[in-house]
Amino acid sequence: MSEVTIDPYLVQFAPDDKENPKNWSRRRRWYLTYLAALLGFNATFASSAPSGIATQLMTSFKLSEELAVLTISLFVAGYCVGPLFWGPLSEQYGRRPIFLATFPIYVCFQVGCALSKNAASIIIFRLLSGLFAAAPLTNSGALISDIWDAKTRGKALVLFTLAPFVGPALGPLVGGYVAQSGTSWPWMFWILAIFAVVCIVLIYFTLPETYAPIILMQKAKQLRLKTGDEGYHAPLELIQKKQLHKRLEETLARPFKILVCEPMLIAVTIYMSFVYGCVYLLFEAYPVVFTEGHHFQPGKSVVTFRRGCVDFPPLGSLGLAYLPLVAGSVLGVIGYLLIFNPQYEAAMDRHKAGLVSPEIRLNLAISGAPLFAITFFWFG
């Protein structure tokens, strides 16, 4: 048998290395988990918020109903394409640089939407906004995987997954109140831009690099400067020695290779795409069902409750019809934390971490999928 050669100059984490993100304090890691969820919420909230001002957009730009729908659907199309770039690039350059590069551009496109003078410009800006909004939606989950071990990762990710469902549900609620308050439609996009600027500040001051190969590369550079020995190197540097076009080819082609070679991934991707598509179909169905069928108004009820000079949320608001989506997401998280995550932790205790069947994670989906179908028939 040939002996395994250990490279003495290959930089790795020690077992209790404080630079290893998985060894950071729990308080710091939970803060970063909530920050990742906030960044994901920012993207998904922006996807559906303009549906609340759709009537104003149709009036201002003389849009047909089909073009008004494009202001939402093209944003979603943008952040379906974006992950093909931002995910692989974050594994070459790190999570933090991708966040810092994409968020300011995303803000610029939101400002472009607010200042749009014609239908073509707002539709194009929405598409480009979605493309760059995909960065937090893609890399926030990766950030969480960087800092948690397999046993705790489920708890952290289930909190993060609230963002893709709570964000789109709250977007029409806020948009509807903007429309009914008499505020001009550009303010919806100014609100989104301001929200994104707040996220940029949080990223710049509180989000460190979390991707271990990048941290090891920085550590190798420090060792070379400190010792003067150019032999120290990190695993990622061995890959980066390849020519740029070969690196980009491998990096950008990797998602497609994985998708084709992993049947389980194909199945989960198709199902999640279907579920997420159904959620966005509700944003088009609800206005028809609740305004025409039940006489709800976008952000204001026929009956308005007042105490002094303060308006309270009305009972007949169309925006409030989206809140059950939020409630269902929260119930799903609670069910996972109380029932399904303990089952996974027990399985890990019975087996070595690497031998736990990944299908155990699907128990919640197996329970929820029939209910999803039943409730859509009920709604219909």
C-alpha positions in Angstrom: 0.0 0.0 0.0 1.2 3.5 -0.8 1.7 5.9 2.1 -0.5 9.0 2.3 1.7 12.1 1.9 0.8 15.0 4.3 1.6 18.4 2.9 3.2 20.4 5.9 2.6 23.7 4.1 -1.1 23.1 3.5 -3.0 25.6 5.8 -5.9 24.0 7.6 -8.0 24.8 10.7 -6.9 23.4 14.1 -9.7 21.5 16.0 -10.5 24.5 18.2 -9.3 27.2 15.8 -11.2 30.4 16.7 -10.9 31.5 13.0 -13.1 28.6 12.0 -16.7 30.0 11.6 -18.1 26.9 13.2 -16.2 27.7 16.4 -17.4 31.2 16.7 -19.6 32.0 19.7 -23.3 30.9 19.5 -24.4 34.5 20.0 -22.4 35.7 17.0 -23.6 32.8 14.8 -27.2 33.3 15.8 -26.9 37.0 15.0 -25.5 36.1 11.5 -28.4 33.6 11.1 -30.9 36.4 11.7 -29.0 38.8 9.5 -29.0 36.2 6.7 -32.8 35.8 7.1 -33.2 39.6 6.9 -31.2 39.7 3.7 -33.3 37.0 2.2 -36.5 38.7 3.4 -35.4 41.9 1.7 -35.2 40.1 -1.7 -38.5 38.3 -1.4 -40.4 41.2 0.0 -39.3 43.3 -3.0 -40.6 40.6 -5.4 -44.3 41.0 -4.5 -44.5 44.5 -3.0 -45.4 46.2 -6.4 -48.5 44.1 -6.7 -50.1 46.4 -4.1 -49.5 49.4 -6.5 -50.4 47.6 -9.7 -53.5 49.8 -10.3 -51.4 53.0 -10.0 -48.8 51.5 -12.4 -51.5 50.6 -14.9 -52.9 54.2 -14.7 -49.5 56.0 -14.8 -48.0 54.0 -17.7 -51.2 52.8 -19.4 -50.3 49.2 -18.8 -52.4 46.3 -19.7 -53.0 43.7 -17.0 -50.5 41.4 -18.6 -47.8 44.0 -18.5 -48.6 44.9 -14.9 -48.1 41.2 -14.0 -44.7 41.4 -15.6 -43.5 43.8 -12.9 -43.7 40.9 -10.5 -43.0 37.9 -12.8 -39.8 39.4 -14.3 -38.4 40.1 -10.9 -38.9 36.4 -10.0 -37.4 35.4 -13.3 -34.3 37.5 -12.4 -33.7 35.8 -9.2 -34.2 32.4 -10.8 -31.3 33.2 -13.1 -29.1 35.0 -10.6 -28.1 32.0 -8.4 -26.4 30.4 -11.4 -23.8 33.2 -11.1 -23.8 34.4 -7.5 -23.6 30.9 -5.9 -20.5 29.7 -7.8 -18.8 33.1 -7.6 -19.2 33.2 -3.9 -17.2 30.0 -3.7 -14.4 31.6 -5.6 -14.3 35.0 -4.0 -16.2 34.6 -0.7 -19.7 35.5 0.6 -18.9 39.0 1.8 -17.5 40.4 -1.5 -20.6 39.1 -3.4 -23.0 40.7 -0.9 -21.0 44.0 -1.0 -20.8 44.0 -4.8 -24.5 43.1 -5.6 -26.5 45.1 -3.0 -25.4 48.6 -4.1 -26.3 47.7 -7.7 -29.6 46.3 -6.5 -30.3 49.7 -4.8 -29.5 51.5 -8.0 -32.0 49.5 -9.9 -34.7 50.1 -7.2 -34.0 53.9 -7.6 -34.3 53.4 -11.4 -37.8 51.9 -10.8 -38.8 54.9 -8.7 -37.6 57.3 -11.3 -39.0 55.5 -14.3 -40.8 57.6 -16.9 -42.2 54.8 -19.1 -43.3 51.2 -19.0 -40.2 49.8 -20.7 -37.8 51.2 -18.2 -39.7 50.0 -15.1 -40.0 46.5 -16.5 -36.3 46.3 -17.4 -35.3 47.7 -14.0 -37.5 45.1 -12.3 -35.8 42.3 -14.2 -32.3 43.6 -13.3 -33.4 44.2 -9.7 -34.4 40.5 -9.4 -31.1 39.4 -11.0 -29.1 41.1 -8.2 -31.6 40.4 -5.5 -30.8 36.7 -6.1 -27.4 37.2 -4.4 -28.8 37.4 -0.8 -31.4 34.8 -1.6 -28.7 32.4 -2.7 -25.8 33.2 -0.4 -27.7 33.7 2.8 -28.4 30.0 3.0 -24.8 29.2 2.2 -23.7 31.6 4.9 -25.8 29.6 7.4 -24.2 26.3 6.3 -20.8 27.9 6.7 -21.3 28.6 10.4 -23.3 25.7 11.7 -22.7 22.0 12.0 -25.1 19.4 10.6 -26.9 18.9 14.0 -27.8 22.6 14.5 -28.0 23.6 10.8 -31.6 22.4 10.5 -32.8 24.8 13.2 -31.0 27.7 11.6 -32.1 27.0 8.1 -35.7 26.5 9.0 -35.7 30.1 10.4 -34.1 31.3 7.3 -36.6 29.6 5.1 -39.3 31.8 6.5 -38.0 34.6 4.3 -39.1 33.2 0.9 -42.7 32.8 2.1 -43.2 35.6 4.7 -41.5 38.3 2.4 -43.9 37.7 -0.6 -46.9 37.6 1.7 -46.1 40.9 3.4 -45.2 42.7 0.2 -48.8 43.1 -1.1 -49.9 44.2 2.4 -47.4 47.1 2.5 -47.9 47.9 -1.2 -51.7 48.1 -0.7 -51.4 50.5 2.2 -49.0 52.7 0.2 -51.6 52.8 -2.6 -54.6 53.5 -0.4 -52.8 56.1 1.7 -52.7 58.4 -1.3 -48.9 58.2 -1.5 -47.5 58.2 -5.1 -46.4 54.9 -6.5 -42.6 55.7 -6.6 -42.6 55.7 -2.8 -43.0 51.9 -2.8 -39.7 51.6 -4.6 -38.1 54.3 -2.4 -39.1 52.2 0.6 -37.4 49.1 -1.0 -34.3 51.1 -1.7 -34.1 52.5 1.8 -34.6 48.9 3.2 -31.7 47.7 1.0 -29.4 50.6 2.1 -30.0 49.6 5.8 -29.0 46.0 4.8 -25.8 47.3 3.1 -24.8 49.1 6.3 -25.4 45.9 8.4 -23.4 43.9 5.9 -20.5 46.3 5.8 -20.1 46.7 9.6 -21.3 43.3 11.0 -20.9 40.6 8.4 -17.4 38.9 8.3 -16.3 36.4 5.7 -17.8 33.0 6.6 -16.6 30.8 3.7 -13.9 28.5 5.2 -11.7 28.1 2.0 -11.5 32.0 1.7 -10.6 32.3 5.4 -7.9 29.7 5.0 -6.6 31.5 1.9 -6.3 34.8 4.0 -4.6 32.8 6.7 -2.1 31.4 4.3 -1.3 34.9 3.0 -0.7 36.1 6.6 1.6 33.1 7.2 3.6 33.9 4.1 4.0 37.6 5.2 4.9 36.6 8.7 7.4 33.9 7.9 8.7 35.0 4.5 8.1 31.4 3.4 6.1 31.3 0.1 5.4 27.6 0.5 2.3 28.1 2.7 -0.9 27.7 0.7 -4.6 27.1 1.1 -6.6 24.4 -0.7 -8.5 27.0 -2.7 -5.2 28.6 -4.0 -4.4 25.3 -5.7 -7.6 25.7 -7.7 -7.1 29.4 -8.4 -3.7 28.6 -10.1 -5.7 27.5 -13.1 -6.3 30.0 -15.9 -9.2 32.3 -15.4 -11.3 31.1 -18.2 -10.9 27.5 -17.0 -11.9 28.5 -13.5 -14.9 30.4 -14.7 -15.9 27.5 -16.9 -15.7 25.0 -14.1 -17.4 27.3 -11.6 -20.3 28.4 -13.7 -20.9 24.9 -15.2 -20.9 23.1 -11.8 -24.6 23.8 -10.9 -25.7 22.3 -14.2 -23.5 19.3 -13.7 -24.8 18.7 -10.2 -28.4 19.2 -11.4 -28.0 16.6 -14.2 -26.1 14.0 -12.1 -28.2 14.1 -8.9 -31.8 12.7 -9.4 -32.7 13.7 -5.8 -31.7 17.3 -6.5 -33.7 17.3 -9.7 -36.8 16.0 -7.9 -36.6 18.5 -5.0 -35.8 21.4 -7.4 -38.9 20.7 -9.6 -41.2 20.3 -6.6 -39.9 23.5 -4.9 -40.3 25.4 -8.2 -43.9 24.2 -8.4 -44.7 25.2 -4.8 -43.1 28.6 -5.2 -44.9 29.1 -8.5 -48.2 28.3 -6.8 -47.5 30.9 -4.0 -47.0 33.6 -6.6 -50.1 32.5 -8.5 -52.0 33.3 -5.3 -50.8 36.9 -5.6 -52.7 37.1 -8.9 -55.7 35.1 -7.7 -56.4 36.8 -4.4 -57.2 40.2 -5.9 -59.9 38.6 -8.1 -61.3 36.3 -5.4 -61.3 38.8 -2.5 -62.0 42.2 -4.3 -64.6 41.0 -6.8 -66.0 38.1 -4.8 -65.8 39.4 -1.3 -65.5 43.2 -1.9 -62.2 43.7 -0.1 -60.2 46.8 -0.9 -56.4 46.8 -1.6 -55.4 48.5 1.7 -58.5 49.9 3.2 -61.9 48.5 4.3 -65.3 49.8 3.7 -65.5 50.2 7.5 -62.6 52.0 9.1 -62.1 51.8 12.9 -60.7 55.0 14.5 -59.7 55.8 18.1 -58.9 59.5 18.3 -57.2 60.3 15.0 -55.5 56.9 14.5 -56.6 54.5 11.8 -56.5 50.8 12.8 -55.9 48.0 10.3 -59.3 47.3 8.7 -61.0 44.0 8.7 -61.8 44.0 5.0 -58.3 44.7 3.7 -57.1 42.7 0.8 -53.6 42.9 2.2 -54.7 41.1 5.3 -55.8 38.1 3.2 -52.1 37.3 2.7 -51.4 37.0 6.4 -52.5 33.3 6.5 -49.4 32.6 4.3 -47.3 34.1 7.1 -49.2 32.1 9.7 -48.8 28.9 7.8 -45.0 29.5 7.4 -44.7 30.1 11.1 -46.7 27.0 12.0 -44.4 25.0 9.7 -41.3 26.2 11.4 -42.8 25.4 14.9 -43.7 21.9 13.7 -40.2 21.3 12.4 -38.5 22.6 15.6 -40.8 20.6 17.9 -41.3 17.4 16.0 -39.1 16.8 13.0 -35.8 18.3 14.1 -35.6 16.2 17.3 -36.1 13.1 15.0 -33.1 14.1 13.0 -31.0 14.8 16.1 -31.9 11.4 17.5 -30.9 9.8 14.2 -27.5 11.6 14.4 -27.0 10.3 17.9 -27.7 6.7 16.7 -25.3 6.9 13.7 -22.2 8.7 12.7 -23.0 12.2 11.3 -21.9 11.2 7.8 -24.1 8.1 7.7 -27.5 9.8 8.5 -29.8 9.4 5.6 -30.6 12.8 4.0 -34.1 11.6 3.3 -34.9 12.1 7.0 -35.0 15.8 6.2 -38.0 15.2 3.9 -40.3 13.9 6.7 -41.9 17.4 7.0 -42.5 17.7 3.3 -44.0 14.2 3.2 -46.5 15.4 5.8 -47.1 18.8 4.2 -47.4 17.9 0.5 -50.9 16.2 0.7 -52.1 19.2 2.8 -50.8 21.6 0.2 -52.9 19.8 -2.5 -56.0 19.6 -0.3 -56.0 23.3 0.6 -55.6 24.3 -3.1 -58.7 22.3 -3.9 -60.4 23.9 -0.9 -59.4 27.4 -2.1 -60.7 26.6 -5.6 
